[in-house]
Amino acid sequence: MKLLATVFLTSLAVVSLDSHASNNTYVYSNTEYCELAQFNSTAAHLDAYGRKLGYKPSVTECRQLLATPTEPVIGNTANVKQLLRDALRGSTIRPNTTLARKISLLPEQQRQQALNELFGR
């Protein structure tokens, strides 16, 4: 009986640790919150996401985040950096300087293809 109780408690602890670890690996962003709000998610779902995010973005912030940007003409590294910053706004991911430099050195067609692959445009 003691062995059964020990096995049960050990398996419960492992499941609990696994569940806790999986909760910490997801990255919450205000952009995703705004997308959920735009597609009429339930209030309970938005409240839970807001708690995980740490705050609830305002309506004006959501409008700015979800506004469709015009396609910029990319000519130098500064423009590529700005494009990467704009695309990753609200995310914990920050643009890499090396990536921006490599993208800016590509020919125009390859640059557009790389940006389309990165951002799905």
N, CA and C of each residue as an Amber inpcrd file, in Angstrom:
protein
   363
   0.8170000  -1.1890000   0.0000000   0.0000000   0.0000000   0.0000000
   0.8670000   1.2610000   0.0000000   1.9570000   1.2260000   0.8010000
   2.8510000   2.3750000   0.8310000   3.5010000   2.5950000  -0.5290000
   3.8490000   1.4950000  -1.1760000   4.4580000   1.5860000  -2.5010000
   3.4820000   2.2090000  -3.4900000   2.2320000   1.8260000  -3.4420000
   1.2150000   2.3730000  -4.3250000   1.0310000   3.8730000  -4.0760000
   1.0010000   4.2720000  -2.8240000   0.8580000   5.6870000  -2.4810000
   2.0740000   6.4820000  -2.9530000   3.2580000   5.9180000  -2.8000000
   4.4840000   6.5850000  -3.2330000   4.4950000   6.7520000  -4.7440000
   4.1230000   5.7200000  -5.4670000   4.0750000   5.7870000  -6.9310000
   3.0530000   6.8220000  -7.3760000   1.9040000   6.8440000  -6.7450000
   0.8580000   7.8050000  -7.0950000   1.3260000   9.2360000  -6.8550000
   1.9200000   9.5040000  -5.7050000   2.3950000  10.8590000  -5.3940000
   3.5350000  11.2780000  -6.3080000   4.4160000  10.3570000  -6.6510000
   5.5220000  10.6700000  -7.5480000   5.0070000  11.0010000  -8.9400000
   4.0660000  10.2060000  -9.4390000   3.5200000  10.4880000 -10.7690000
   2.7390000  11.7900000 -10.7700000   2.0450000  12.0940000  -9.6970000
   1.3220000  13.3550000  -9.5870000   2.2930000  14.5270000  -9.5920000
   3.4140000  14.3960000  -8.9130000   4.4220000  15.4630000  -8.8870000
   5.0270000  15.6740000 -10.2670000   5.2940000  14.6050000 -10.9910000
   5.8730000  14.7100000 -12.3290000   4.8970000  15.4020000 -13.2720000
   3.6320000  15.0310000 -13.2210000   2.6180000  15.6560000 -14.0710000
   2.4900000  17.1350000 -13.7240000   2.5270000  17.4450000 -12.4420000
   2.4200000  18.8370000 -12.0060000   3.6060000  19.6610000 -12.4960000
   4.8030000  19.1290000 -12.3990000   5.9860000  19.8430000 -12.8720000
   5.9410000  20.0320000 -14.3800000   5.4930000  19.0080000 -15.1060000
   5.3830000  19.1040000 -16.5470000   4.3710000  20.1740000 -16.9460000
   3.2560000  20.2350000 -16.2590000   2.2300000  21.2370000 -16.5390000
   2.7630000  22.6340000 -16.2430000   3.4760000  22.7800000 -15.1400000
   4.0460000  24.0790000 -14.7760000   5.0840000  24.5210000 -15.8060000
   5.9110000  23.6070000 -16.2780000   6.9340000  23.9480000 -17.2630000
   6.3050000  24.3540000 -18.5840000   5.2230000  23.6860000 -18.9850000
   4.6000000  24.0300000 -20.2540000   3.9280000  25.3930000 -20.1880000
   3.4540000  25.8110000 -19.0340000   2.8560000  27.1380000 -18.8900000
   3.9000000  28.2390000 -19.0310000   5.1370000  27.9510000 -18.6890000
   6.1760000  28.9760000 -18.7260000   6.8530000  29.1000000 -20.0780000
   6.5760000  28.2330000 -21.0210000   7.2660000  28.2910000 -22.3010000
   6.5060000  29.0900000 -23.3470000   5.2500000  29.4200000 -23.1010000
   4.4660000  30.1580000 -24.0810000   4.7470000  31.6460000 -23.9360000
   4.9120000  32.3390000 -25.0500000   5.1690000  33.7750000 -25.0400000
   3.8590000  34.4960000 -25.3420000   3.4220000  35.3240000 -24.4120000
   2.1900000  36.0940000 -24.5770000   2.5370000  37.4650000 -25.1450000
   1.7090000  37.9660000 -26.0600000   1.9890000  39.2650000 -26.6550000
   0.7160000  40.0910000 -26.7400000   0.8840000  41.4010000 -26.7240000
  -0.2790000  42.2720000 -26.8240000  -0.8910000  42.2130000 -28.2240000
  -0.1030000  41.9010000 -29.2210000  -0.6380000  41.7520000 -30.5760000
  -1.6000000  40.5730000 -30.6300000  -1.2140000  39.4670000 -30.0260000
  -2.0870000  38.2980000 -30.0230000  -3.3610000  38.5770000 -29.2280000
  -3.2370000  39.3160000 -28.1190000  -4.4220000  39.7040000 -27.3490000
  -5.3820000  40.4990000 -28.2330000  -4.8440000  41.4530000 -28.9680000
  -5.6760000  42.2840000 -29.8350000  -6.3260000  41.4620000 -30.9420000
  -5.5980000  40.4990000 -31.4800000  -6.1710000  39.6340000 -32.5050000
  -7.3080000  38.7890000 -31.9250000  -7.1290000  38.3050000 -30.6980000
  -8.1980000  37.5460000 -30.0540000  -9.4260000  38.4230000 -29.8290000
  -9.2000000  39.6620000 -29.3870000 -10.3120000  40.5840000 -29.1570000
 -11.0190000  40.9250000 -30.4630000 -10.2610000  41.0390000 -31.5390000
 -10.8330000  41.3930000 -32.8330000 -11.7330000  40.2670000 -33.3640000
 -11.3700000  39.0340000 -33.0950000 -12.1310000  37.9060000 -33.6130000
 -13.1670000  37.4040000 -32.6170000 -13.6170000  38.2920000 -31.7410000
 -14.7350000  38.0310000 -30.8210000 -14.5250000  36.8070000 -29.9360000
 -13.3980000  36.7410000 -29.2650000 -13.1850000  35.6940000 -28.2780000
 -14.0680000  35.9940000 -27.0710000 -14.2800000  35.0000000 -26.2500000
 -15.1270000  35.2010000 -25.0780000 -14.4220000  36.1200000 -24.0830000
 -15.2120000  36.7700000 -23.2510000 -14.6650000  37.6830000 -22.2460000
 -13.7760000  36.9310000 -21.2530000 -14.1700000  35.7170000 -20.9050000
 -13.3730000  34.9190000 -19.9730000 -12.0030000  34.5930000 -20.5680000
 -11.9950000  34.2710000 -21.8610000 -10.7240000  33.9610000 -22.5320000
  -9.8220000  35.2000000 -22.5630000 -10.4020000  36.3600000 -22.8860000
  -9.6180000  37.5970000 -22.9140000  -9.1160000  37.9720000 -21.5280000
  -9.9440000  37.7710000 -20.5110000  -9.5080000  38.0650000 -19.1430000
  -8.3380000  37.1790000 -18.7380000  -8.4400000  35.8910000 -19.0530000
  -7.3560000  34.9630000 -18.7170000  -6.0790000  35.3330000 -19.4660000
  -6.2050000  35.6790000 -20.7520000  -5.0230000  36.0540000 -21.5330000
  -4.4220000  37.3450000 -20.9890000  -5.2800000  38.2950000 -20.5970000
  -4.7910000  39.5470000 -20.0220000  -4.0260000  39.3160000 -18.7300000
  -4.4980000  38.3820000 -17.9010000  -3.7720000  38.0640000 -16.6620000
  -2.4060000  37.4630000 -16.9730000  -2.3550000  36.5740000 -17.9560000
  -1.0740000  35.9640000 -18.3390000  -0.1390000  37.0130000 -18.9420000
  -0.7010000  37.9360000 -19.7150000   0.0960000  38.9840000 -20.3450000
   0.5940000  39.9860000 -19.3220000  -0.2180000  40.2490000 -18.3020000
   0.1710000  41.2000000 -17.2650000  -0.6280000  42.4860000 -17.3310000
  -1.3120000  42.7390000 -18.4200000  -2.1870000  43.9010000 -18.5670000
  -3.0770000  43.6930000 -19.7700000  -4.0830000  44.5490000 -19.8880000
  -4.9830000  44.4790000 -21.0370000  -4.7320000  45.6880000 -21.9300000
  -4.3030000  45.4690000 -23.1640000  -4.0570000  46.5920000 -24.0820000
  -5.3420000  47.3810000 -24.3320000  -5.1790000  48.6990000 -24.4900000
  -6.3370000  49.5530000 -24.7550000  -6.7980000  49.3810000 -26.1960000
  -7.9680000  49.9110000 -26.4790000  -8.5350000  49.8080000 -27.8230000
  -7.6530000  50.5460000 -28.8250000  -7.1430000  51.7350000 -28.4490000
  -6.2860000  52.4870000 -29.3740000  -4.9750000  51.7590000 -29.6260000
  -4.4330000  51.1140000 -28.5880000  -3.2030000  50.3370000 -28.7810000
  -3.4590000  49.1730000 -29.7330000  -4.6010000  48.5300000 -29.5910000
  -4.9450000  47.4230000 -30.4900000  -5.1140000  47.9180000 -31.9210000
  -5.7270000  49.0760000 -32.0870000  -5.8790000  49.6150000 -33.4450000
  -4.5250000  49.8740000 -34.0830000  -3.5930000  50.4270000 -33.2960000
  -2.2560000  50.6980000 -33.8290000  -1.5210000  49.4110000 -34.1610000
  -1.6490000  48.4150000 -33.3010000  -0.9460000  47.1510000 -33.5360000
  -1.4980000  46.3920000 -34.7340000  -2.8050000  46.4780000 -34.9330000
  -3.4210000  45.6960000 -35.9950000  -3.5810000  46.4550000 -37.2980000
  -3.1820000  47.7220000 -37.3070000  -3.2740000  48.4950000 -38.5470000
  -2.3700000  47.8600000 -39.5860000  -2.8860000  47.7200000 -40.7830000
  -2.0780000  47.1040000 -41.8340000  -1.0680000  48.1180000 -42.3350000
   0.1960000  47.8360000 -42.1640000   1.2260000  48.7770000 -42.6040000
   1.3580000  48.7610000 -44.1230000   1.7480000  49.8830000 -44.6540000
   2.0240000  49.9300000 -46.0840000   3.3590000  49.2590000 -46.3280000
   3.5290000  48.6860000 -47.4810000   4.7680000  47.9900000 -47.8000000
   5.8780000  49.0190000 -48.0160000   6.8890000  49.0300000 -47.1580000
   7.9620000  50.0030000 -47.2990000   8.9590000  49.5940000 -48.3780000
   9.6130000  50.5790000 -48.9220000  10.7140000  50.3130000 -49.8430000
  11.9540000  50.1670000 -48.9830000  12.5910000  49.0250000 -49.1090000
  13.7290000  48.7300000 -48.2440000  15.0050000  48.9500000 -49.0300000
  15.7880000  49.9160000 -48.5800000  16.9980000  50.2100000 -49.3090000
  18.2550000  50.0600000 -48.4900000  18.1670000  50.2760000 -47.1820000
  19.3770000  50.1780000 -46.3750000  19.0920000  49.4290000 -45.0770000
  20.1390000  49.2490000 -44.2870000  20.0320000  48.4700000 -43.0650000
  19.0910000  49.1210000 -42.0650000  19.0650000  50.4500000 -41.9940000
  18.2000000  51.1440000 -41.0410000  16.7280000  50.8600000 -41.3480000
  16.3640000  50.8490000 -42.6410000  14.9860000  50.5510000 -43.0090000
  14.6120000  49.1160000 -42.6660000  15.5440000  48.1880000 -42.8620000
  15.2800000  46.7900000 -42.5380000  15.1130000  46.6440000 -41.0260000
  15.9640000  47.3050000 -40.2520000  15.8410000  47.2450000 -38.7930000
  14.4860000  47.7770000 -38.3520000  14.0760000  48.8910000 -38.9300000
  12.7880000  49.4790000 -38.5680000  11.6420000  48.5460000 -38.9510000
  11.7210000  47.9330000 -40.1170000  10.6960000  46.9940000 -40.5460000
  10.6160000  45.8110000 -39.5790000  11.7640000  45.2740000 -39.1810000
  11.7840000  44.1660000 -38.2350000  11.1980000  44.5880000 -36.8880000
  11.5560000  45.7920000 -36.4140000  11.0020000  46.2860000 -35.1540000
   9.4870000  46.4180000 -35.2360000   8.9930000  46.9660000 -36.3460000
   7.5470000  47.1430000 -36.5110000   6.8270000  45.8020000 -36.5690000
   7.4100000  44.8480000 -37.2530000   6.7740000  43.5360000 -37.3870000
   6.7550000  42.7880000 -36.0600000   7.7410000  43.0230000 -35.2190000
   7.8480000  42.3090000 -33.9510000   7.3500000  43.1410000 -32.7730000
   6.6600000  44.2490000 -33.0500000   6.1490000  45.1010000 -31.9720000
   5.2030000  44.2950000 -31.0960000   5.3680000  44.4230000 -29.7940000
   4.5250000  43.7000000 -28.8570000   5.0300000  42.3190000 -28.5150000
   6.1000000  41.9150000 -29.1270000   6.6670000  40.5990000 -28.8770000
   7.9140000  40.7470000 -28.0170000   8.2750000  39.6790000 -27.3390000
   9.5060000  39.7010000 -26.5550000  10.7280000  39.4460000 -27.4290000
  10.5010000  39.0690000 -28.6680000  11.5990000  38.8260000 -29.6030000
  12.0990000  40.1750000 -30.1270000  13.3760000  40.3730000 -30.1430000
  13.9680000  41.6170000 -30.6350000  14.7460000  41.3320000 -31.9150000
  14.7030000  42.2670000 -32.8660000  15.4180000  42.0360000 -34.1310000
  16.9220000  41.9780000 -33.9290000  17.5480000  41.0870000 -34.6330000
  18.9790000  40.8830000 -34.5650000  19.6600000  41.8010000 -35.5910000
  20.7080000  42.5090000 -35.2040000  21.4090000  43.4150000 -36.0960000
  22.0270000  42.6640000 -37.2750000  22.5630000  41.4990000 -37.0120000
  23.1700000  40.6960000 -38.0770000  22.1130000  40.2860000 -39.1050000
  20.9330000  39.9000000 -38.6300000  19.8570000  39.5230000 -39.5400000
  19.4450000  40.7140000 -40.4050000  19.3150000  41.8810000 -39.8070000
  18.9340000  43.0800000 -40.5680000  19.9880000  43.3950000 -41.6320000
  21.2620000  43.2610000 -41.2690000  22.3330000  43.5430000 -42.2250000
  22.3080000  42.5510000 -43.3770000  22.1190000  41.2660000 -43.0490000
  22.0850000  40.2430000 -44.0990000  20.8930000  40.4420000 -45.0290000
  19.7510000  40.7910000 -44.4690000  18.5700000  41.0180000 -45.3080000
  18.7620000  42.2280000 -46.1990000  19.3860000  43.2840000 -45.6750000
  19.5660000  44.4980000 -46.4770000  20.5730000  44.2870000 -47.6090000
  21.4640000  43.3100000 -47.4900000  22.4500000  43.0400000 -48.5360000
  21.9040000  42.1680000 -49.6640000  20.7340000  41.5710000 -49.4460000
  20.1490000  40.7150000 -50.4770000  19.6320000  41.5520000 -51.6450000
  19.6030000  40.9760000 -52.8450000  18.9420000  41.6580000 -53.9630000
  17.4520000  41.8480000 -53.6450000  16.8280000  42.8200000 -54.2860000
  15.4530000  43.2110000 -53.9580000  14.4810000  42.0330000 -53.9580000
  14.5290000  41.1910000 -54.9770000  13.5840000  40.0750000 -55.0710000
  13.7950000  39.0770000 -53.9350000  15.0490000  38.7380000 -53.6520000
  15.3370000  37.8030000 -52.5660000  14.9860000  38.4150000 -51.2150000
  15.1900000  39.7280000 -51.0610000  14.8620000  40.4220000 -49.8150000
  13.3600000  40.3260000 -49.5520000  12.5580000  40.6030000 -50.5960000
  11.1120000  40.5220000 -50.4260000  10.6790000  39.0930000 -50.1070000
  11.3030000  38.1220000 -50.7440000  10.9760000  36.7190000 -50.4840000
  11.3320000  36.3560000 -49.0330000  12.4830000  36.8010000 -48.5690000
  12.8940000  36.5020000 -47.1840000  11.9370000  37.1520000 -46.1890000
  11.5600000  38.3910000 -46.4530000  10.6290000  39.0630000 -45.5440000
   9.2440000  38.4060000 -45.5730000   8.8380000  37.9540000 -46.7500000
   7.5630000  37.2390000 -46.8320000   7.6030000  35.9310000 -46.0290000
   8.7310000  35.2320000 -46.0790000   8.8570000  34.0010000 -45.3190000
   8.8860000  34.2660000 -43.8200000   9.5450000  35.3680000 -43.4340000
   9.6260000  35.7100000 -42.0160000   8.2810000  36.1320000 -41.4460000
   7.5460000  36.9480000 -42.1920000   6.3360000  37.5650000 -41.6390000
   5.0640000  37.0730000 -42.2900000   5.1520000  36.1860000 -43.2500000
   3.9740000  35.6030000 -43.8550000   3.1540000  36.5690000 -44.6900000
   3.7870000  37.5470000 -45.2730000   3.0690000  38.5080000 -46.1200000
   3.1520000  38.1040000 -47.5620000
